[in-house]
Amino acid sequence: MPGAGTWRSAGRTDTGKLRPRNEDAFLDCPQQGLWAVADGMGGYAGGDVASQLIVANLAALPPHPDLKERSRAVRQCLRWTNRRLSQELTLTAEQHPAIIGSTVVALLLEGDRGTCIWAGDSRCYLWRGRRLYQLSKDHSLQQQLISKQHLSIDEAGAHPAAKALTRAVGAAPELTLEVLELDVHPGDRFLLCSDGLYQDLSGQALGHGLGLASPRMTLEYLFERVLHGAARDNLTAVVIGQ
């Protein structure tokens, strides 16, 4: 089974073709078995501040002896960051208070176990046995309409506020994180990404990219596909494999 130091990974971010600045950030830290993607909330002042603060705080975490302790430390770090963003870092835009928020998806790996922690619509995918699995479930109005009102993806996507987030770091005084624990198999490959990447790619394209020989080749393929199109949003991804 994969052990400490056996994971290879690579990360990349791009502003895309329409946005004036990049509000995404990522963490690629294989020596600690920790990776993350954060996507600053578009349309709000300080989205880049929020995503960069999340990544910096996660990167500064001290080593912990086991996966359970590391998972607890990541959750505490994100909740502390949420309090700081929602209480201390409120900026003003034309004298009106503004939300400073960001999605986050983090992956921790230790031996044959893994933990995914997230809030918002940045995603974690698993490529296993030539099949693609979406491990995270979006915290968005669209997903809420699908889950609770049983609308189809197209019906929910037609809602004018479909992309509105129902959870994000900095969006509310208390942060509710979702946690998924999983067994890790030899040959597994993981993709963490912001919606700017996956919204322009089919599951087939994601799977083809994850089946390539190295994390860097995967990134090159996926980014080339998105940047060849409209690339309306910032796009960020981290790929983790053995």
Phi and psi in degrees as a GROMACS rama.xvg file:
@    title "Ramachandran Plot"
@    xaxis  label "Phi"
@    yaxis  label "Psi"
@TYPE xy
-61.0729  136.365  PRO-2
-117.911  -175.891  GLY-3
-59.876  133.737  ALA-4
84.7534  -0.975219  GLY-5
-92.0952  -4.96555  THR-6
-89.682  136.089  TRP-7
-106.899  140.509  ARG-8
-149.819  163.123  SER-9
-153.993  147.704  ALA-10
-131.632  155.646  GLY-11
-156.317  146.905  ARG-12
-139.036  151.621  THR-13
-147.13  143.924  ASP-14
-69.4741  -24.3988  THR-15
83.8128  -168.683  GLY-16
-99.2298  -15.7  LYS-17
-116.507  -32.6167  LEU-18
-75.1486  140.985  ARG-19
-74.5219  -21.5518  PRO-20
-147.576  163.505  ARG-21
-97.3823  117.398  ASN-22
-103.195  9.96575  GLU-23
-92.346  159.812  ASP-24
-153.02  156.807  ALA-25
-143.375  159.308  PHE-26
-123.582  126.249  LEU-27
-125.827  95.8837  ASP-28
-132.759  70.0323  CYS-29
-63.5469  -29.0736  PRO-30
-65.3912  -23.1871  GLN-31
-104.467  1.43162  GLN-32
61.1598  40.2037  GLY-33
-139.029  129.912  LEU-34
-138.919  151.686  TRP-35
-156.94  154.058  ALA-36
-131.25  134.871  VAL-37
-129.733  137.178  ALA-38
-124.755  105.925  ASP-39
-58.5491  140.511  GLY-40
-68.2159  115.761  MET-41
-62.4046  141.046  GLY-42
89.2349  -6.04774  GLY-43
-110.743  145.436  TYR-44
-65.0783  136.291  ALA-45
83.9866  16.8793  GLY-46
-58.8318  -37.9124  GLY-47
-69.2926  -33.7113  ASP-48
-61.8276  -44.9252  VAL-49
-64.4133  -48.2105  ALA-50
-66.0327  -40.1554  SER-51
-68.7923  -34.9153  GLN-52
-66.8123  -41.6075  LEU-53
-57.4076  -50.6934  ILE-54
-64.924  -41.8789  VAL-55
-63.6485  -41.1741  ALA-56
-68.3861  -39.3341  ASN-57
-65.3837  -40.4352  LEU-58
-64.8608  -27.0843  ALA-59
-85.8434  -2.52998  ALA-60
-63.7106  137.341  LEU-61
-73.7101  158.627  PRO-62
-62.72  145.841  PRO-63
-124.64  151.01  HIS-64
-69.5223  -27.7278  PRO-65
-144.962  169.799  ASP-66
-63.0671  -39.2908  LEU-67
-62.4022  -43.6247  LYS-68
-66.8195  -39.0189  GLU-69
-65.9846  -40.3308  ARG-70
-62.3444  -43.5241  SER-71
-62.1873  -40.8389  ARG-72
-65.0728  -40.3327  ALA-73
-63.7612  -43.8145  VAL-74
-64.5105  -41.9999  ARG-75
-63.3569  -40.1965  GLN-76
-61.9919  -44.0074  CYS-77
-67.8678  -37.2872  LEU-78
-68.633  -38.5023  ARG-79
-64.0799  -42.7459  TRP-80
-62.3851  -39.449  THR-81
-59.9241  -45.6796  ASN-82
-62.0679  -41.884  ARG-83
-64.2173  -43.9496  ARG-84
-66.6335  -41.1567  LEU-85
-80.613  -20.8196  SER-86
-113.067  -44.4042  GLN-87
-97.3181  -28.0799  GLU-88
-106.267  25.7499  LEU-89
-67.606  113.58  THR-90
-91.3847  170.08  LEU-91
-118.682  138.731  THR-92
-117.487  112.032  ALA-93
53.5192  43.1522  GLU-94
70.6419  8.17825  GLN-95
-107.724  137.77  HIS-96
-60.1955  144.346  PRO-97
-127.148  144.457  ALA-98
-77.2199  137.913  ILE-99
-114.409  108.315  ILE-100
-140.642  168.726  GLY-101
-160.618  146.376  SER-102
-73.5202  167.223  THR-103
-153.253  140.658  VAL-104
-136.118  127.173  VAL-105
-125.965  145.475  ALA-106
-126.107  131.379  LEU-107
-119.138  134.657  LEU-108
-128.83  137.842  LEU-109
-151.772  109.571  GLU-110
61.1885  -125.603  GLY-111
-100.6  23.1893  ASP-112
-127.179  150.452  ARG-113
-143.03  157.132  GLY-114
-137.242  130.613  THR-115
-111.323  131.755  CYS-116
-129.013  131.178  ILE-117
-154.788  161.293  TRP-118
-149.418  125.629  ALA-119
106.446  -156.606  GLY-120
-115.034  12.5875  ASP-121
-72.7006  145.505  SER-122
-120.079  157.726  ARG-123
-120.17  123.623  CYS-124
-112.369  151.05  TYR-125
-121.058  130.658  LEU-126
-107.836  113.515  TRP-127
-142.72  129.303  ARG-128
56.9572  36.6139  GLY-129
62.0958  27.6855  ARG-130
-127.349  144.76  ARG-131
-101.498  129.901  LEU-132
-123.216  133.374  TYR-133
-91.271  110.021  GLN-134
-78.844  -37.3031  LEU-135
-90.0383  154.4  SER-136
-118.011  127.444  LYS-137
-57.6033  138.885  ASP-138
-96.3432  79.1508  HIS-139
-140.373  162.288  SER-140
-62.5172  -37.7331  LEU-141
-58.974  -47.6584  GLN-142
-65.7065  -34.6951  GLN-143
-63.9105  -41.6948  GLN-144
-65.1602  -37.2181  LEU-145
-67.6381  -46.1742  ILE-146
-73.4323  -43.0075  SER-147
-96.2262  -32.4635  LYS-148
-108.634  3.26152  GLN-149
57.7519  34.814  HIS-150
-78.633  156.912  LEU-151
-73.2925  166.929  SER-152
-59.0608  -42.9303  ILE-153
-67.0026  -41.5067  ASP-154
-63.4291  -45.9597  GLU-155
-67.0789  -37.2027  ALA-156
-67.3423  -20.3442  GLY-157
-78.217  -12.6747  ALA-158
-63.8941  135.325  HIS-159
-61.1448  -22.988  PRO-160
-111.07  27.9926  ALA-161
-55.8687  -37.4799  ALA-162
-83.894  -3.18664  LYS-163
-60.601  135.663  ALA-164
-84.6868  142.509  LEU-165
-98.9521  -13.4694  THR-166
-145.356  145.018  ARG-167
-167.692  154.749  ALA-168
-70.8445  125.263  VAL-169
94.2359  -6.1454  GLY-170
-84.7258  -19.7597  ALA-171
-149.51  158.013  ALA-172
-58.0312  -34.8519  PRO-173
-114.047  134.197  GLU-174
-103.514  124.656  LEU-175
-102.182  117.402  THR-176
-100.787  148.238  LEU-177
-102.923  139.999  GLU-178
-129.301  131.887  VAL-179
-126.626  123.097  LEU-180
-101.439  143.152  GLU-181
-148.806  155.926  LEU-182
-79.9896  143.175  ASP-183
-109.434  130.718  VAL-184
-107.334  151.626  HIS-185
-55.5435  136.48  PRO-186
90.1156  -7.2379  GLY-187
-61.7321  145.055  ASP-188
-135.172  139.904  ARG-189
-119.339  147.896  PHE-190
-129.142  121.478  LEU-191
-104.497  134.234  LEU-192
-157.415  155.415  CYS-193
-84.3909  166.121  SER-194
-66.4726  -21.8522  ASP-195
-61.5333  -23.3546  GLY-196
-87.7342  -56.6752  LEU-197
-73.6287  -23.7813  TYR-198
-67.6426  -18.7366  GLN-199
-106.874  9.81615  ASP-200
-128.232  141.653  LEU-201
-79.245  162.5  SER-202
-59.1733  -34.2382  GLY-203
-63.9967  -41.419  GLN-204
-67.4311  -41.9937  ALA-205
-60.2396  -45.2621  LEU-206
-64.4081  -41.448  GLY-207
-60.5649  -44.4706  HIS-208
-62.1389  -42.8351  GLY-209
-70.943  -17.6738  LEU-210
-83.928  -3.24858  GLY-211
-74.0869  170.831  LEU-212
-70.3119  -28.3084  ALA-213
-143.612  157.192  SER-214
-54.9294  -38.6553  PRO-215
-67.0026  -39.1629  ARG-216
-64.4129  -37.3415  MET-217
-60.1463  -47.7346  THR-218
-60.3764  -45.1368  LEU-219
-60.0334  -42.7524  GLU-220
-65.6039  -48.7059  TYR-221
-65.9404  -44.125  LEU-222
-67.2494  -37.8401  PHE-223
-61.8704  -40.9312  GLU-224
-62.6837  -45.7857  ARG-225
-69.9269  -44.8131  VAL-226
-72.0633  -16.014  LEU-227
-74.9469  -20.0565  HIS-228
-99.5503  -147.251  GLY-229
-72.1918  -34.6766  ALA-230
45.5591  57.621  ALA-231
-72.7177  -18.4105  ARG-232
-126.409  166.771  ASP-233
-60.9692  146.332  ASN-234
-132.857  135.593  LEU-235
-144.177  142.023  THR-236
-151.743  149.512  ALA-237
-128.312  131.689  VAL-238
-115.678  132.771  VAL-239
-126.293  127.397  ILE-240
-148.46  -177.359  GLY-241
